[in-house]
Amino acid sequence: MKRVPTASAAAAREGRPRVLVIRRDNIGDLVCTTPLISALRKRYPGGHIAALVNTYNEAVLARNPDVDAVHAYEKGKHRGAARSIVSVYSDRLRLIMTLRKERFDYAILATPGFAPRSLRLARLVGARHVLGYTEPGKDHSGLDIALPYDREARAHEVEQVFGLLRALGIKGPPPSARVFPDPGEGRDIEQALSRVGYGTPVVGVHISARRENQRWAAESFAALIRAMAKRHDLRFLLLWAPGETDNPKHPGDDGRARVVVGACDGVPILPWPTEALSRLIAALALCDYVVCANGGAMHLAAALGKPILCFFGDSPPERWRPWNTPHELLQPLSRDLKDLSVEQAIAGFERLLRACPLPQPFS
């Protein structure tokens, strides 16, 4: 008896597949996945392209025209104090049941290397085909479209993720990453910036970093800002993750921000804590230049096309440098940012200015 194809299978053959991209990692990881999503949309303009992410990085895909739907679940470690772990997993189960009804043709595990947790989610969702990387000695049963992953490859994160699309016949260099700011939040920041000056270029200085050896001293940031303000007519937008450092779930940099602001008396600087990821994206979109350590903010700035002065600790630049945007990358030989001097940072900013001259102030 001849098998009658399902509506989903027929749509896939007609170039209208239903695709679920799974990326459950940090902010920068999802930013580095947006070129893959853009290429999928270009290849399948009539397809349904959805993403399964977590509530921590969800805002990266807000207003992205390449995505038809964004499904987010909360990780247990991200839950608030008033929320039980039982409710977190109950919500996740409901989401999985909803996604099963979507009848996806493909689930793409958009992670370099073997991703067992993402594979488990793809199985639970019930996608007809699961595409991902595999590695020797790993149990990849359920991964029916498998590409070998080379851990020795020195490719960028964007290139490694994008390489999965070879299985779908999509090749060529990856496009730029993209994020889309909230216009309403941008207007609020513009109004606040006007109170510290008007018409001069804006330098966003993001002082937070998740890992200890990626953190540059608050006093160093303050000295860099003062030196930049002395040499050039600039305004500064100081950005950081709010909260105190002793918060076990979400340590913040309120204390470091107070040090920077206190040491920059007389400098046109707007302190702007970023309680929400959407607020950080909107703030970065208004900057003419961005200064930051390697991390989520750096990748967001790159996706917004900003020239970046970035500081690297022990992260490999060949994998995590800003993708497809002008940048000046500084990394001490010790691979610890405690050893990056203010003078080196000033020289790096001046090189960035020569490559991307300051926009002319307007009145």
N, C-alpha and C positions, 0 to 999 in steps of 0.2 A: 504494500500500500504506500502510495506516494505521500510523503509528509508535507502538510500545508504549512508554509512559513508563517510565523507570527507577525503581527503588525510591526513589532520592534525589529525583527530580522529583515523584513522587507524594507523598512526605512533605512536601515544600515546599508543595504545594498544600493539604495538610491542616493546615497550621499547625505542622508539625514540621520546619522546615528545619535543615540542618546549616550552621552559620555559623562562619567563622574571622575573628576580629578581629586585625588585624596592627598592632602598635605597637612599634617597634624603637628607641625613643628613650630618654631619661633617666627617672629615677624619677618626677619630678613630672609628666612627660608622661603616663606610664601611670596615675598616680593620677587625672589629669584625664580619663581615658578610662573610668574605672569607672562614671560615670553613664550613659554609652552602653551599657555591658554590662548594667547594672541594667534599663534600659529594654527592651533586647532580651529579657531573661528574662521581664519582665512581659508583653511582647507575644507571646512564643513559649514559654509555660511547658513545653510538651512537646518543644521543639526541642533540638538539640545545639549548645551554644555553647562554642567553644574559643577560645583566644588563642595567637598566635605572638608571643613577646617575646624578649628576650635574657637571658642569665644574670645580668646586672647588675641588672635591674629585676624579675626573676621573682618575688621574695618579695612584691611589692605585691599579687599575686593569690592568695597562699597562703590557704587556708581560705575563699575567697570562694564563697558558695553559689550565685552566679549563673553560675559557670563550671564546665562539665563537665570540661574538660581544659586544662592549660597546657603548651604546647610551647615550649621555650627553646633557643636556640642561642647559642654563644659568639662574640662579636666578636673579631677578630684582636687588637685593641689591649687586650683584657681578659685575654688568655691569660697563664698563669703562665710563669715562666722555664724550667721544665722541659718545657713543652709546645710542640711545633713548630707552625708555621703550617699544615703539611700535615695534621696530625692534626685541627686545628680545622676545616678545610674538608672533610675526610673525614667527620667527624661531622655537619657541616651537610648534606652530600649524603645521608647515611643518614636524617636527619630529614625531608628533603624527600621522599624515597621513601616513608617511613612516612605522611606527610601526604597524598600522592597517593592512597593506599589508602583514606583517609577519605571521599573523594568529596564534598567540600563543595559545597553549593548556592551559597553566597555567601562571598566574601572581602571584608571591609571594611577599606579602607586608612585607619585612624583617625588621620589626620594632617592638620592644616590646610594647605592648599595641595597642589600636585602632589607626589607621593611616588614618584619613579621606582624607588628600591630596593625599597620595599614592593610596588610593582606587579610588579617582576621576580619577587619571591618568590611573589606570588599566581599569576603565570603558571606558575611551576615547580610549584607545588602542584596546579595543574589545576582550580581552582574553576570551576564552571559560569558564575557571574556575578561580576564584580569591580566593587565600588562605591568611588568615591573622588572627590576634587576634581580638577578640571582648571583649567589657566590658559592664556591665549592664548599661542600660539607653542610650546607644549610637545607632544611626541609622546605622546599618551595612547592609542595603539593597544593594544588588550587591556583597556581600561577601558570596559566596555560600559554601565555605569550611572554617568554622569558628572554631577557638579554643579559649576557655576561657582564659583570661589573668589574672593572680594573681598579683596585685600590691604589695602585701605583700611578695612576693617571694624574697629571698635573693640570687638568682642565679647570676652568672656572665652574662654580656651582651652577650657574645658568646653563653652561654648556653640558654639564653632566646630566642635569634634569632633562634638558631639551633633547639629548641623545636618545631618550626613550621613544621619541616620535619616529625614529627610523623604522620601527616595526609597522608603522602605519603609512610608510612611504613619504614622510615629511622630512626633508633634508635642508641643507643650507645653513648659513650663519643665523643664530638666534637674533630676533629683534630686540629693541630696548625693553627694559621693564617699564611698567606703567602703574601709577596709582592716581586716584582722582579725588582732590580735596572737596570738602563740604563748603560751598560758597558762603553759607550763613556764618559758619565759624570763622571763615577768612575775613568777613566784614568786621566782626568783633575785634579781631587782632589788629586790623588796619586802623580802626578807631583808637585803640590803645597806643599803637605805635605813633600816631600823630601827636600824642601828648609829650613824646620825648624828642620830637623833631619831625621835619617834613621835607621830602624831596631827595634826601641823601640815600645812598645805597644801604641795604640792610644785610648784616652778617648774622646768621643764626649760629649760636654757640651752644651745642648740646653737651652737657657735662656728665651725663649718666652712662654707665656701662654695667652690664650684668656681671662680668667676671673681674676679679680683683686686679689681675695684671693688665687689664684693659683700661684701668682708671688712671687718669692723669690728675695730679693734685689740684685742688681748688685754687690754691695760691698761684699755681702755674697758669691756669686759665685766666685768672685775674690779671696777671702780669702781661700775658699775651694781648688781652683786650685793651689794656692801657697803652701798650706799644702800638697797636694797630690804630687806635684813636688818635695818638700823637702824630702818626705819619699820614693818615688819610681822614677825609671827612666822611664818617660812617655813623650809622646807628646800629645798635646791637640788640638782638632778641635772645635772651638767655632762656634756655630750655632745659628741663630736667624732669625725671620721674618723681612725683611728690611723695612725701612720707619720710619717716625717720629711719635711720639705718638699722635700728634694733627691731624693726617689724619683721617677724619670722617668715611671713608669707609674701609680703610685698615691700622689701626694703627700699627706701627712697633716698633722695639727696637734698632734702630741705636744708639740712645743716651746711652742706657744701655750697648750696646756692646762696645762703646768707653770707658765707665767707666771700664769695665772688662779688656780690652786690656791695658789701661793706667796703671792699678794697677798690671799688670803681667809682668812688665819689666824683661827681663832675663829668662822668662819661654818659652820653645819651644811651642808656640801657633800659630795656623793658624786661623785668622778670616775668616769665610766663610758664608756670608749672603745667605739665601736660597730663591731667588726670585721665584723659581718654585718648586712645590712639588716633581717633579722628581729629582731635585738637592738635596733636603733634603733626599730622599730615598737613593740616591747614596752615600751621605756623611755618613749616618748612617751605611750603609753596610760595610764601611771600618773601622769602630770602633771596638775595642776589648771590650770596656765597654761604657755605655751611662749613663749620669747623666742628669735628666730632671724632670720637674713637670709633673703631670698627664695631658695628652692631646694627640693630634694627633701624635706628635713625639714619645711619649712613646709607643703607640700602634704599630707604624711602627717599632720601635726598637725591640719590642717583636716579631713581624711577621718575623723579620730578625734573630731571635734567639739570640739576644744580652743580656748579663747580664746587669741588669739595677739597678741603684740607683734612686728611684723615690720619689718625694715629693707630698703629698696630702694635699689639703686644706679641703674644706667641702664635697668633692665628696666621696661617699661610696666605700671603697676599695673592699668590697666583690663583687661589680658589675663592677668596673673599673680597678682593679689591672692588671698588665701585664699578658697576657694569656700564660700559658705553656712555660715560660722561667724563668731562675733564676733571682731573684730580691730581693732587700732590700727596703722595703717600710717604709717611715717615715711620720708620721702625728701628728702634735701637738694636745694636748688635746683641745685647743681652736678652732681647725679646721681652723686656719688662719696661712699661711706660714710666716707671720711676726714673729711668735713666734718659728720658727725652728732655732736653733742655729747652727753656723758653726761647733762647737765641735760635735754635734749630727750627722751632715752630715759626718764628717770625720770618726767617729766611724762606721757609716753605711757603708761607702765605704770599710773600713777595714774588716768588716764582709763579704761583698760581695767578697772581694779578697780571704778570707779564703775558701769560698764556691766554688769560680771559680778562681783558682790561675792565676797569670799573665803569659801569654805566654812568652817563652824564647826569648830574643832579638836575632836577627840574624845579621850577618855582611854582 
